[in-house]
Structures are given as C-alpha cells and as structure tokens.
C-alpha cells in the first residue's frame, strides 16, 4: 500500500495519532520508573543509531 506523505501531513492531528491502550500507558510508566531509578543506565540515541548502522548497514 502506497502512502502520500503530503496527504498524511495535511490530516488534522487527531487523525494522525494512533489510539493508546491502558497497556501502552502502563508500559511507558514502568519504563519511566526504571529510568528514574537508574538514570545513568542505557545508551544515548546517537550510540544506538551507530550500533544499528554498524550491524545492519543503515
């Protein structure tokens, strides 16, 4: 299925958003809780992007 970027960007914001479930919210809240408990764990986005690029070539 092809998508027209111009048409998608012209949609009202409400139509661009995907519905968020209670499970999605619970997952995000748990991840935030883990981050607050261990703020120095994890990687910066630039580091993640470089690892993906090195592994997969894009």
MODELLER restraints for C-alpha pairs under 7 A, 6 or more apart:
rsr = mdl.restraints
at = mdl.atoms
